[in-house]
Amino acid sequence: MQANQMQASPVEARFGRVLTAMVTPFNADGSLDLDGAQRLARHLTTEGGSDGLVVAGTTGESPTLTHDEQIDLIAAVVQAVDKPVVAGAGSNDTRAAVELSERATQAGATGLLHVAGYYNRPSQAGLSEHFRACAQSTDLPILLYDIPTRTGRKITTETMAELFADAPNIIGVKDASANPAETARLLAISPEGTEVYSGDDGLTLALLAIGAVGTIGVATHWIGSEVAEMMEAFFSGDVHCAAEINRRLIPSYQFETGDDAPNPVPTKAMLRAMGLPGGPTRLPMGPEPEGLVAEARTVLAALGRS
């Protein structure tokens, strides 16, 4: 076996390697499009290369969903697919997060995603108690979501490692902290079997190299099959092939978000270009910059698609 073909032995990814953080389709009037959500969910898990889905997360515009809409969305997607559905149940209000956890469990979710308390910037002790309360409200496995650029508060490595050791159903993290070296340290001090999912498409390959089990992607709305191919190459030991695939996907990573068109605005433009349900975003996201659908078509053309 060549030096760049060392066999990797990943921790089992209980939700699958490629999860898509699914957008929430809306109708033209801004109302929730549950039929569109089901059609999109089926596309992503059949033709789109996704092993599972994350619904009602940040990409799903959860800050603009009512709790009832959130639960209706989760239930509709669970009904539509036979793959894992991880439900966003996070809040910066612990009572609300506990209520969402209980309701998402009843709606049939496979697991839950819990983000750090945003805006109110809790202490690490407060974050720990928050996540423990959420974990005690359900028997479902929970992924923490560490995205300090959005929340304003990092979940420290020590806090996460303690939660993984002490709370049996807190099993891993969606890592969007953009610090692979610190993620490597997290895995080094966490219990065996801790699952790290990349929460930043552009860093997925780097995170696989330090022990991540998969990705919760945004660009996987249109490159899920290519990301699955990249992971297969990596985990089979062909790192050179994985790197080549990753290079081809860089324009997709660059397209998915930006200052003028933050996530999920570009993805909804891409879905429009692909003829898939998505609809508009709800304010304050948007408006969509002029020419974004044409840019999406250029990204698709570079991937060899019409």
Secondary structure, 3 states (H helix, E strand, C coil): CCHHHCCCCCCCCCCCCEEEECCCCECCCCCECHHHHHHHHHHHHHCCCCCEEEECCCCCCHHHCCHHHHHHHHHHHHHHCCCCEEEECCCCCHHHHHHHHHHHHHCCCCEEEEECCCCCCCCHHHHHHHHHHHHHCCCCCEEEEECHHHHCCCCCHHHHHHHHHHCCCEEEEEECCCCHHHHHHHHHHCCCCCEEEECCHHHHHHHHHCCCCEEEECCHHHHHHHHHHHHHHHHCCCHHHHHHHHHHHHHHHHHCCCCCCCCCHHHHHHHHHHCCCCCCCCCCCCCCCCCHHHHHHHHHHHCCCC
